[in-house]
Amino acid sequence: MEPQQTLPEPAPVKKASLASTIQKALESKRHSKQPFPEYRSFIQHHYDGLAGKLTAVSGLLTGHALLAGQVLKDTAFDLRGCKRILDAGCGNGRHCKYIVKRADPNALVAAFDLSQRMLNRARRRVRGNRVHYVAADLTRLPYPDGFFDAIVCGWVLEHLPDPRPGLKELTRILQPGGKLLLMTTEDTFAGAMTSSLWHCRTYNRQELRAVCEECGLTWNRQLYFTHLHRLFRLGGIIVELRRAL
Ligand SMILES: C[S@@+](CC[C@H](N)C(=O)[O-])C[C@H]1O[C@@H](n2cnc3c(N)ncnc32)[C@H](O)[C@@H]1O
């Protein structure tokens, strides 16, 4: 009688759940399908045009416009005592408005964005002439090393296919011990919808944390707009980071 052949056990296949398959299918792939300079130029035109105009309405619909004040307050990302504050990728000035309100009267406030039209929208939205605006790309910033002691970067990093060049620039211009409030789209169902609407990528929280550490930024504390956002994984990744001393 022939000896029976024992076949090796097949390697366990990790089954993707239906929800994660739908999530993946929904997510925009544009950032991975073209070289970064082309994708960046597409994003610039996207925000220069109708999409940029709509950020004011979408901010109201998602609640982000009002919720911005929840993270930019003394008990959350505290700006008191900061001397030079930057709004990185300021868009229509949603965060600038709160920075100007909460910062010390003698603090310098600067803001940049890739899109000149978004900068114009920010200038119209933020009263007074306290903010120093400049058009710039997050991966090549026109500021000296260690210039800022606080940076707010809201919903911009998802427009970089690789976050490292942007995070390294933010680390470079942050003074040692300086703090960064980073807000970005998470790899959740809500995040996938955001990704498909705004042609951006999403981030996995643990992976982003490792990349931040790699770029010299320590994950200090995670923030949430409300308890409900925390419970239902809504509102994206909001984290306060520190540049090592
Ligand atoms: C979703 S909006 C967020 C704007 C603002 N931070 C806020 O929270 O309302 C994204 C902004 O990032 C800007 N942006 C995208 N890629 C950028 C880059 N590589 N450098 C600078 N700004 C960029 C866009 O022009 C747009 O104004």
The ligand as a MOL file (V3000), in Angstrom:
LIG
                    3D

  0  0  0     0  0            999 V3000
M  V30 BEGIN CTAB
M  V30 COUNTS 27 29 0 0 0
M  V30 BEGIN ATOM
M  V30 1 C -8.8020 70.2690 3.8340 0
M  V30 2 S -7.9710 71.7830 3.6260 0 CHG=1
M  V30 3 C -7.6210 72.1840 5.3240 0
M  V30 4 C -7.3800 73.6340 5.5300 0
M  V30 5 C -7.2500 74.1050 6.9780 0
M  V30 6 N -6.0380 73.6460 7.6100 0
M  V30 7 C -8.4480 73.7040 7.7920 0
M  V30 8 O -8.3110 72.8320 8.6590 0
M  V30 9 O -9.5190 74.2300 7.5310 0 CHG=-1
M  V30 10 C -6.3960 71.2950 2.9870 0
M  V30 11 C -5.5070 72.4610 2.6420 0
M  V30 12 O -4.1800 71.9720 2.4780 0
M  V30 13 C -3.5850 72.6380 1.4010 0
M  V30 14 N -2.5020 71.7770 0.8890 0
M  V30 15 C -2.5970 70.5810 0.2900 0
M  V30 16 N -1.3860 70.1030 -0.0130 0
M  V30 17 C -0.4920 71.0130 0.4190 0
M  V30 18 C 0.9270 71.1070 0.3820 0
M  V30 19 N 1.6860 70.1390 -0.1670 0
M  V30 20 N 1.5130 72.1970 0.8950 0
M  V30 21 C 0.7700 73.1940 1.4560 0
M  V30 22 N -0.5720 73.1680 1.5230 0
M  V30 23 C -1.2060 72.0860 1.0040 0
M  V30 24 C -4.7250 72.8460 0.4140 0
M  V30 25 O -4.4460 73.8700 -0.5100 0
M  V30 26 C -5.8780 73.1630 1.3450 0
M  V30 27 O -6.0350 74.5340 1.5700 0
M  V30 END ATOM
M  V30 BEGIN BOND
M  V30 1 1 1 2
M  V30 2 1 2 3
M  V30 3 1 2 10
M  V30 4 1 3 4
M  V30 5 1 4 5
M  V30 6 1 5 6
M  V30 7 1 5 7
M  V30 8 2 7 8
M  V30 9 1 7 9
M  V30 10 1 10 11
M  V30 11 1 11 12
M  V30 12 1 11 26
M  V30 13 1 12 13
M  V30 14 1 13 14
M  V30 15 1 13 24
M  V30 16 1 14 15
M  V30 17 1 14 23
M  V30 18 2 15 16
M  V30 19 1 16 17
M  V30 20 1 17 18
M  V30 21 2 17 23
M  V30 22 1 18 19
M  V30 23 2 18 20
M  V30 24 1 20 21
M  V30 25 2 21 22
M  V30 26 1 22 23
M  V30 27 1 24 25
M  V30 28 1 24 26
M  V30 29 1 26 27
M  V30 END BOND
M  V30 END CTAB
M  END
